[in-house]
Each structure stands twice: as structure tokens, then as C-alpha cells.
Amino acid sequence: QTIQHSWSHHCLVFFSLIFAYFVSTNRLPLSLSLFSDPEWGSCSLGVFICLACSGIHRNFQSPAKVKSVRLSRWEDSEVQFMAENGNEVARSKYEAQVPVYYYKPTHKDCQVLKEQWIKAKYERLEFTVDRKPLLYEEGKEGPLMKRGRDNGQFLTRRFVLSEREGTLKYFTKTDAKEPKAIIKVDTINASFQPEKIGNPNGLQITYLKDFNTRNIFLYNESSKEIVDWFNSIRAVQLHYLKVAFPGASDVELKPKLTRNFLKEGYMEKTGPRQTEGFKKRWFTLDHRRLMYFKDPLDAFAKGEVFLGHKDLGYSASAGLPPNTHCNGTWQNGITIQTPDRSYLFTCETEVEQQDWLKHFNELINTVMSPQEYSMEALFKHRH
């Protein structure tokens, strides 16, 4: 009888939690959990979370009480608390004032972004109605580990982000008067690349230098510090854009801040005469710019291809032109046609070929913005 009562109670709790979840989210899946399958609950906050997020909640300075929806035993008071709160109530409290520039990660993002987003909300209470003023908008200064362009060693460099100047500078020595580089924030893209850089807090900064794309690879031992740098860059970018486009709304400006690369990976390519051998290169698709590198950690791209709109003479298709001498080991060809020339690539698998083509054709079928027309003109001038 005791066993039967315990089992009945367990089932009641399970279905009560599921019911509370759907009520609290207005039948919308996943309000606050970054991953699918929110089969865990925070008894401390009254929210449903996924397995990955549950580990972050347990590691709070004051650990949250987290239980499995399916496997844990729940007290009646805990079920009641979940029913009275839920994800939408928590969102209205803990995300009441999220700045436009603050990056809200998705399930595709790296661990450090998800971890710091959750801690910013629930531990530091950065986005509540009565929050303290945020420091992201004031610029930033401090040390970061930077990878050397030639020797590949990571060394400490002093970085200075200025909202007033709209620049990011770095200095080779802490007491140096002149910066090694001055980077305009409107040319910057920042993307977390932990696997490529070999550090969980690895951040890649991409910018234009003398009309060429330059990469620098950074990290900081502190997860909070590197994510603070990332969001500070976005805050300064937004400030710059509001000055440059005074009539634009936040919704219009937000996509112009840092963005994740659409796709990265290896392909083989041949040269402009299309008689050279195919060589393996690392490719990065950063919106309409397809860049290729000899090595993923190269400072400069060996070349770039701009992907404009189909009405302007751009296209991407499977296969290679007849009589193409394909000496490489990869046989899944791609031909990109631009108004000036064609580019030939091969992929290791058909799956990779189709994925690259999907991204290429989505861009080619999308109407270009005025800024993208300017970028196309810059490419033509440069080449």
C-alpha cells in the first residue's frame, strides 16, 4: 500500500508539473530553457530547464535546488511553487530590461555564452526592473591573451574599447603609448570559437584592415570577463550605429551587430585559370563574404568571394564545368558564378556539398541592403 501510494504520488507530481509547465508558458515550448526537452525544474526559481542548463543552475554561488521532472520526488509545496511561477512569470521578472545589444544565446551557441547569460539573469540580476546601471555601454579596458600572427603563441595584450572614439585598440606592452592596432567598431565581427582556438573562452575578432579581412584570436581565463568584452563590443557598436543611422529602430540595427558565421569547414578549390590543382582550404561564410584560409587560425584570408543577388549575375550550383581537371580526392563539386568569374570548389561528402549550397543560395536569393551594395563595390575596387 505504501509503494502504491508513493507511485501514485510520483505520477501525480509528474503530471502536475507538466500541466504547470504548459499553463505557465501559455502552451509555448521552451520559454527560458536553451535546449529542447525541459525535463528538469528549478525549485528555487520556479522554471523548467533542460539537462544542460540544470548543471549551470547547480553551479550558482548559492546553488539552486534542481530536480528531475521524471525521476525526482517532489513535495506538494514545490509543485505548487512551480505552478504559481513558471517560465513566463520568470521571464517577465528576470528579463524585464535586457539591453538590445546583449546577446541572448540559443542552443547552438557555446557553453560560455549560455552559462554567462543564465548567471547574468539569475545570479547577478542584471536585467530586473530595479537593476544597477550596466557597465557594458561605457567601453572597456584590460588584458586579454592574444595569439601571435606568426609564431602562434598566446601573449598578454592590453585592449581598450572606446565608445567615444568608436574603436578597439590593443597595445603590445601595458605601458605602451602607441597602439599596435586601431580597429573601427563598425568593421568588427566577434564570434566565439572555443574548438578552433583550443580554449573554452576563445573569441575570434574579424575586421577590415586596408580592405583585407584580418583575424585575431583571443581568450581570457575568466568566462565572465570574455563574455563582458563580447557584449561591450556589441554595446559600442550599437551606439555607433545609432549615431550613423539616427532614424533607424533598434529592431533594424540589432542584425548589424556581431553575428555568428553561417558556416565554416574545409573545401578544395582551384585557381582562377581553373587548370591549377585543387587545394584544401578552410572556408568561413560570414554573411555575404566567403573567405578562405590555408589554416583556420591564419591572420589573413588568402582570398574572398562576395555573394550578391541572383539578378546581378550571381549563382551557385552543384557540379563542375565539363572537362574540369579535378585532381583532388573530393568529387562533390560546387560552381559559384559571379559577374566577373566563376569559382570551383569540391566537398568531401554530398551532405557537405548540399549544406554549403543551401547557405549560398539563401544569400543569393535575398535582396541586398544599401550597405551590401557598398561592400560589393568595395570588393570590385579591391580586385
CORVENKA-V55928 format. One record per backbone hydrogen bond with DSSP energy under -0.5 kcal/mol. CO is the residue of the C=O (numbers start at 1). NH is the residue of the N-H. If there is no record, write none. Layout:
BEGIN
co=CO nh=NH
co=CO nh=NH
END
This chain:
BEGIN
co=1 nh=5
co=2 nh=6
co=3 nh=7
co=4 nh=8
co=5 nh=9
co=6 nh=10
co=7 nh=11
co=8 nh=12
co=9 nh=13
co=10 nh=14
co=11 nh=15
co=12 nh=16
co=13 nh=17
co=14 nh=18
co=15 nh=19
co=16 nh=20
co=17 nh=21
co=18 nh=22
co=19 nh=23
co=20 nh=24
co=21 nh=25
co=22 nh=27
co=23 nh=26
co=24 nh=88
co=25 nh=28
co=37 nh=39
co=39 nh=69
co=39 nh=70
co=40 nh=49
co=41 nh=43
co=41 nh=67
co=42 nh=46
co=42 nh=47
co=46 nh=86
co=47 nh=42
co=49 nh=40
co=50 nh=54
co=51 nh=55
co=52 nh=56
co=53 nh=57
co=54 nh=58
co=55 nh=59
co=56 nh=59
co=57 nh=60
co=57 nh=64
co=61 nh=63
co=64 nh=66
co=65 nh=43
co=65 nh=44
co=67 nh=41
co=68 nh=72
co=72 nh=74
co=75 nh=79
co=76 nh=80
co=77 nh=81
co=78 nh=82
co=79 nh=83
co=80 nh=84
co=81 nh=85
co=86 nh=90
co=87 nh=91
co=88 nh=92
co=89 nh=93
co=90 nh=94
co=91 nh=95
co=93 nh=96
co=95 nh=98
co=97 nh=99
co=99 nh=102
co=103 nh=105
co=106 nh=109
co=110 nh=114
co=111 nh=115
co=112 nh=116
co=113 nh=117
co=114 nh=118
co=115 nh=119
co=116 nh=120
co=117 nh=121
co=118 nh=122
co=119 nh=123
co=119 nh=124
co=120 nh=126
co=125 nh=128
co=127 nh=97
co=128 nh=131
co=135 nh=138
co=136 nh=139
co=140 nh=161
co=142 nh=159
co=144 nh=146
co=144 nh=157
co=145 nh=219
co=146 nh=155
co=148 nh=152
co=153 nh=148
co=153 nh=155
co=155 nh=146
co=157 nh=144
co=157 nh=159
co=158 nh=171
co=159 nh=142
co=160 nh=162
co=160 nh=169
co=161 nh=140
co=161 nh=163
co=162 nh=166
co=162 nh=167
co=166 nh=185
co=167 nh=162
co=168 nh=183
co=169 nh=160
co=170 nh=180
co=170 nh=181
co=171 nh=158
co=173 nh=176
co=181 nh=170
co=182 nh=184
co=183 nh=168
co=184 nh=187
co=185 nh=188
co=189 nh=206
co=191 nh=204
co=193 nh=197
co=194 nh=198
co=194 nh=199
co=199 nh=202
co=202 nh=193
co=203 nh=205
co=203 nh=218
co=204 nh=191
co=204 nh=206
co=205 nh=216
co=206 nh=189
co=207 nh=214
co=209 nh=212
co=212 nh=209
co=213 nh=301
co=214 nh=207
co=216 nh=205
co=217 nh=147
co=218 nh=203
co=219 nh=145
co=221 nh=223
co=222 nh=226
co=223 nh=227
co=224 nh=228
co=225 nh=229
co=226 nh=230
co=227 nh=231
co=228 nh=232
co=229 nh=233
co=230 nh=234
co=231 nh=235
co=232 nh=236
co=233 nh=237
co=234 nh=238
co=235 nh=239
co=236 nh=240
co=237 nh=241
co=238 nh=242
co=239 nh=243
co=240 nh=244
co=241 nh=245
co=243 nh=246
co=245 nh=248
co=249 nh=253
co=250 nh=254
co=251 nh=255
co=253 nh=256
co=254 nh=257
co=263 nh=285
co=265 nh=283
co=267 nh=281
co=268 nh=346
co=269 nh=279
co=271 nh=274
co=274 nh=325
co=279 nh=269
co=281 nh=267
co=281 nh=283
co=282 nh=293
co=283 nh=265
co=284 nh=286
co=284 nh=291
co=285 nh=262
co=285 nh=263
co=285 nh=287
co=286 nh=289
co=288 nh=290
co=288 nh=307
co=289 nh=286
co=289 nh=291
co=290 nh=305
co=291 nh=284
co=292 nh=302
co=292 nh=303
co=293 nh=282
co=295 nh=298
co=299 nh=215
co=303 nh=292
co=305 nh=290
co=306 nh=308
co=309 nh=312
co=309 nh=314
co=310 nh=313
co=315 nh=337
co=317 nh=335
co=321 nh=324
co=324 nh=326
co=325 nh=327
co=331 nh=333
co=332 nh=347
co=333 nh=319
co=334 nh=336
co=334 nh=345
co=335 nh=317
co=335 nh=337
co=336 nh=338
co=336 nh=343
co=337 nh=315
co=341 nh=338
co=343 nh=336
co=344 nh=270
co=345 nh=334
co=346 nh=268
co=347 nh=332
co=349 nh=353
co=350 nh=354
co=351 nh=355
co=352 nh=356
co=353 nh=357
co=354 nh=358
co=355 nh=359
co=356 nh=360
co=357 nh=361
co=358 nh=362
co=359 nh=363
co=360 nh=364
co=361 nh=365
co=363 nh=366
co=364 nh=310
co=369 nh=373
co=370 nh=374
co=371 nh=375
co=372 nh=376
co=373 nh=377
co=374 nh=378
co=375 nh=379
co=376 nh=380
co=377 nh=381
co=378 nh=382
co=379 nh=383
END
